[in-house]
């Protein structure tokens, strides 16, 4: 029996990266990306952009994230994502 570890979703990793950065006005996409790459070693630089963009878009649509111009802040629904 193989023991597989479930990888966290990109939205979960993005929310945690925003929590780590603690920027008052919100965190930019580039800052979120670099924080994710430094904290999650299994991510690949070649594929992170596509999945991160989709996760940020989904987070804004569901209310987990709030987009302010080019930066993202945690929304009221972000507590449901976990810490």
N, C-alpha and C positions, 0 to 999 in steps of 0.2 A: 504494500500500500504506500503510495507516494504522498508525501505531505507537501501540498502546494500552499504558498503564501499568497494571499489575495493582494494585488497591487491597488493602492488608493486611486480614486478617480482624479482627473485633472482639476476638476472644480474643487475637490477637497484639498488638493495640494496648493491651488491658487489661494484659497481662503486662508490656509495656514501660513502661506508666504506673506499675505497682507497683514496677518496678525503679527508675524515676526518683524516686519518692517516698521510697523507702528507710525506711519506717516500721517500727520493730521489732515492734510488736504487730499489724501488718497495716494495710491502707489501707481506708478506708470507700468505699462505692459512690459517694458524692458527690465524694470526693477523686479517685477514679479518673476519674470523668466529667469533672471540671473540668480534670484534667491531659490527658486525651484531647482535649478541645476546644481547649486552648491549644497542643498539639503537632501536631495534625492539622487543618489548616485546612479540609479538604473535608467534614468532618462537619457535619451539620445538627442544631441543638438540638432540633428538633421530632421527630426520629426516633431519636435516640441512646438514649433510655431503653429502648425495647423490645429493640433489638438488644444493648445492653450487658447487660441482665438475662439474656437467652438465652445470651450468651457466658459470663457468670459462672457460670450454672447448669451449662453444658456443661463448663467448666473444673473445677468441683468434682467432677462425675461422673467425669471422666477422670483425675483426680489431678494436673492441672496447677496447680490452686489449692486452698488449704485455707481453709475458712470457719471463722472463730472469732467466734461471735455475729454481729455486723454488719460485720465486717471480713474482708478477704481477704489471704492471704499466698501466696507462691510455694510450690508443692509440689515433690516430687521429679521429677515429669515435666516441669517447666517448662523444663528445658534442651533439650528436644526442640522447643520452640516457636521458639527462635532468639534471637539478641541483636540 
